[in-house]
């Protein structure tokens, strides 16, 4: 459930009363006839959008198609790190957010189990995945993305397959000058704060003994829970710390 007292849901054209009530119950926010003073979850025939503070955000995997097509996928740093000879690899994205990195892993052939604790972000992510399934260019990829709402520390051991890779991207302060990324982070950070259980998250991942744990960090940020990685791959704004369990 969401703890923000300011969040409201506004249902528009194309949304039944039953669907609006179900969303209200799911995220723990009241229905309203008008946009809220804080955050509003706008629900209409185009899907779910998070609106507030002069900004509007909706997940859009179609905008990421260029990154996973035309031979560009193999140039993604995360995909290079995740490369495997396993025929049907399995990954866990333990702090899914809006699932953009999970999409890259799924496009690379992984079945990805996504966990997202915040009910509103999970609803936005679920809506993004379902809309993507309508696009023939994305359906096969997003069909490999399996979302569970809840605390990954408690739930990741429940997946029915042993993971080859566990991906950890606990939220940290905005790291990009991109207006779109900043818009997403500014709104989502009003719902979900940076991870306060880094050690528990890492320990839960280590307990599953995957082949690799990949941790996304700010370029000059501290290591997750002080754990020294086996090796690090650096980009322009972020880095990936890779832990190979012994």
C-alpha positions as CSV (number, residue, x, y, z in Angstrom):
1,X,0.0,0.0,0.0
2,X,1.1,3.6,-0.6
3,X,1.7,5.8,2.4
4,X,1.4,9.2,0.7
5,X,-1.7,11.0,2.1
6,X,-1.7,13.4,-0.9
7,X,-2.0,10.8,-3.7
8,X,-5.4,10.6,-5.4
9,X,-6.7,8.7,-8.5
10,X,-8.6,10.4,-11.3
11,X,-10.4,8.1,-13.7
12,X,-11.0,9.4,-17.2
13,X,-12.7,8.3,-20.4
14,X,-12.6,4.6,-21.1
15,X,-12.2,3.4,-17.5
16,X,-15.0,1.6,-15.8
17,X,-16.1,2.3,-12.2
18,X,-15.1,-1.3,-11.3
19,X,-11.6,-0.8,-12.7
20,X,-11.1,2.5,-10.9
21,X,-12.2,1.1,-7.6
22,X,-9.9,-1.9,-8.0
23,X,-7.0,0.4,-8.6
24,X,-8.0,2.5,-5.6
25,X,-8.0,-0.5,-3.4
26,X,-4.7,-1.8,-4.9
27,X,-2.7,1.3,-4.3
28,X,-4.5,2.6,-1.2
29,X,-5.5,6.0,-2.6
30,X,-8.9,7.6,-2.9
31,X,-10.8,8.4,-6.1
32,X,-11.2,12.0,-6.9
33,X,-13.0,14.2,-9.5
34,X,-10.1,16.6,-9.7
35,X,-6.3,16.4,-9.8
36,X,-4.7,16.4,-6.4
37,X,-2.5,19.0,-4.8
38,X,0.3,16.5,-4.6
39,X,0.5,13.5,-6.8
40,X,-2.3,12.1,-9.0
41,X,-2.5,8.7,-10.6
42,X,-4.4,9.5,-13.8
43,X,-6.2,6.5,-15.3
44,X,-7.7,6.7,-18.7
45,X,-7.9,4.8,-22.0
46,X,-4.2,5.6,-22.6
47,X,-3.2,3.8,-19.4
48,X,-1.8,5.0,-16.1
49,X,0.2,8.2,-15.7
50,X,1.8,9.8,-12.6
51,X,1.0,13.5,-12.5
52,X,2.2,16.3,-10.2
53,X,4.3,19.4,-9.6
54,X,3.9,20.4,-13.2
55,X,5.1,17.1,-14.6
56,X,3.6,14.0,-16.1
57,X,5.2,10.6,-16.5
58,X,4.0,7.4,-18.2
59,X,6.1,4.3,-18.8
60,X,6.8,3.8,-22.6
61,X,8.7,0.8,-23.8
62,X,8.1,1.8,-27.4
63,X,10.5,4.7,-26.8
64,X,13.1,2.1,-26.0
65,X,12.7,0.0,-29.1
66,X,15.7,1.6,-30.8
67,X,17.9,0.4,-27.9
68,X,16.9,-3.3,-28.4
69,X,16.7,-3.5,-32.2
70,X,18.8,-3.0,-35.2
71,X,21.9,-4.6,-33.6
72,X,22.1,-1.9,-30.9
73,X,21.2,-4.2,-28.0
74,X,24.6,-5.9,-28.0
75,X,26.2,-2.5,-27.4
76,X,24.4,-2.0,-24.1
77,X,26.8,-2.3,-21.1
78,X,24.3,-4.3,-19.0
79,X,23.8,-6.7,-21.9
80,X,27.5,-7.2,-22.3
81,X,27.9,-7.9,-18.6
82,X,24.9,-10.3,-18.7
83,X,26.1,-12.3,-21.7
84,X,25.8,-16.0,-21.0
85,X,26.0,-19.3,-22.8
86,X,23.0,-20.6,-20.8
87,X,20.2,-21.5,-23.2
88,X,17.3,-20.2,-21.1
89,X,18.8,-17.8,-18.6
90,X,16.9,-16.4,-15.6
91,X,17.4,-13.1,-14.0
92,X,15.9,-11.3,-11.0
93,X,15.5,-7.5,-11.0
94,X,15.1,-6.9,-7.3
95,X,14.4,-3.2,-7.4
96,X,12.5,-2.9,-10.7
97,X,11.3,0.7,-10.7
98,X,9.9,1.1,-14.2
99,X,11.7,-1.9,-15.6
100,X,13.8,-0.3,-18.3
101,X,16.9,-2.4,-17.5
102,X,14.8,-5.5,-17.1
103,X,13.6,-4.9,-20.6
104,X,17.2,-5.0,-21.8
105,X,17.8,-8.3,-20.1
106,X,14.5,-9.8,-21.5
107,X,15.5,-8.6,-24.9
108,X,18.8,-10.4,-24.4
109,X,16.9,-13.6,-23.8
110,X,16.5,-13.7,-20.1
111,X,13.3,-14.6,-18.3
112,X,13.2,-11.7,-15.8
113,X,11.4,-11.8,-12.4
114,X,10.8,-8.2,-11.4
115,X,10.1,-7.1,-7.8
116,X,8.7,-3.7,-6.9
117,X,7.7,-2.8,-3.4
118,X,5.8,0.5,-4.0
119,X,2.2,-0.2,-5.0
120,X,1.9,2.9,-7.2
121,X,5.2,2.2,-9.1
122,X,4.2,-1.4,-9.4
123,X,0.9,-0.4,-10.9
124,X,2.6,2.0,-13.4
125,X,5.1,-0.8,-14.3
126,X,2.3,-3.4,-14.8
127,X,0.4,-1.0,-17.0
128,X,3.6,-0.3,-19.1
129,X,4.2,-4.0,-19.6
130,X,0.6,-4.7,-20.6
131,X,0.6,-1.8,-23.1
132,X,3.8,-3.1,-24.6
133,X,2.3,-6.5,-25.2
134,X,0.0,-4.9,-27.8
135,X,3.1,-4.0,-29.9
136,X,4.2,-7.0,-32.0
137,X,7.8,-5.8,-31.9
138,X,7.8,-5.9,-28.0
139,X,5.3,-8.7,-27.1
140,X,7.8,-11.6,-27.2
141,X,10.3,-9.6,-25.0
142,X,7.8,-8.4,-22.4
143,X,6.2,-11.8,-22.2
144,X,9.5,-12.8,-20.5
145,X,9.0,-10.1,-17.8
146,X,7.2,-11.5,-14.7
147,X,6.2,-8.8,-12.2
148,X,5.5,-9.3,-8.5
149,X,4.6,-6.5,-6.2
150,X,6.3,-6.8,-2.8
151,X,9.6,-6.7,-0.9
152,X,12.2,-8.5,-2.9
153,X,14.2,-9.2,0.3
154,X,11.4,-11.4,1.4
155,X,10.1,-12.7,-1.9
156,X,13.0,-13.3,-4.3
157,X,13.8,-16.7,-2.9
158,X,10.3,-17.8,-4.0
159,X,10.8,-17.8,-7.7
160,X,10.4,-21.2,-9.3
161,X,13.8,-21.2,-11.0
162,X,17.4,-20.7,-9.9
163,X,18.6,-17.3,-11.1
164,X,21.7,-17.0,-13.3
165,X,21.9,-13.3,-12.6
166,X,20.5,-10.9,-9.9
167,X,20.3,-7.2,-10.8
168,X,20.3,-4.7,-8.0
169,X,19.5,-1.0,-8.8
170,X,18.4,0.5,-5.5
171,X,17.3,4.0,-6.0
172,X,19.9,6.7,-5.7
173,X,19.8,10.5,-6.5
174,X,19.1,11.6,-10.1
175,X,22.2,10.8,-12.2
176,X,21.3,12.2,-15.6
177,X,20.8,15.5,-17.2
178,X,18.1,14.1,-19.4
179,X,14.8,15.9,-18.9
180,X,12.8,12.7,-19.3
181,X,14.9,10.8,-16.7
182,X,14.8,13.6,-14.3
183,X,11.0,13.9,-14.7
184,X,10.6,10.2,-13.9
185,X,13.0,10.3,-11.0
186,X,11.5,13.5,-9.5
187,X,8.0,12.0,-9.4
188,X,8.9,8.5,-8.4
189,X,11.2,9.7,-5.6
190,X,8.2,11.3,-4.1
191,X,6.8,7.8,-3.7
192,X,9.8,5.8,-2.9
193,X,13.0,6.8,-1.2
194,X,16.5,5.4,-1.7
195,X,16.9,1.9,-0.3
196,X,17.4,1.8,3.5
197,X,18.1,-2.0,3.6
198,X,21.1,-2.3,1.3
199,X,22.8,-4.9,3.4
200,X,19.7,-7.1,3.6
201,X,19.1,-6.7,-0.1
202,X,22.6,-7.9,-0.9
203,X,22.5,-10.7,1.5
204,X,19.2,-12.0,0.1
205,X,20.8,-11.9,-3.4
206,X,23.9,-13.7,-2.2
207,X,21.9,-16.4,-0.5
208,X,20.5,-17.5,-3.9
209,X,24.1,-18.0,-5.2
210,X,23.6,-16.8,-8.8
211,X,26.4,-16.8,-11.2
212,X,26.6,-13.0,-11.1
213,X,25.1,-10.2,-9.0
214,X,25.2,-6.9,-11.0
215,X,24.8,-3.7,-9.0
216,X,24.1,-0.4,-10.7
217,X,25.7,2.6,-8.9
218,X,26.4,6.3,-9.5
219,X,29.8,6.6,-11.2
220,X,31.5,7.9,-8.0
221,X,29.1,6.4,-5.5
222,X,29.9,4.1,-2.7
223,X,29.7,0.3,-3.1
224,X,26.4,-1.4,-2.1
225,X,26.6,-2.2,1.6
226,X,30.4,-1.7,1.5
227,X,30.8,-4.9,-0.5
228,X,33.9,-4.9,-2.8
229,X,32.9,-6.1,-6.3
230,X,34.8,-8.8,-8.2
231,X,35.1,-6.2,-11.0
232,X,33.6,-3.0,-12.2
233,X,32.5,-1.7,-15.6
234,X,32.3,2.1,-15.9
235,X,30.1,4.3,-18.2
236,X,29.9,8.0,-18.5
237,X,27.4,8.5,-15.6
238,X,27.0,5.2,-13.9
239,X,29.0,2.0,-13.2
240,X,28.2,-1.6,-12.8
241,X,29.8,-3.4,-9.9
242,X,29.8,-7.2,-10.6
243,X,29.9,-9.7,-7.7
244,X,30.8,-13.3,-8.6
245,X,29.8,-15.4,-5.5
246,X,32.6,-17.7,-4.5
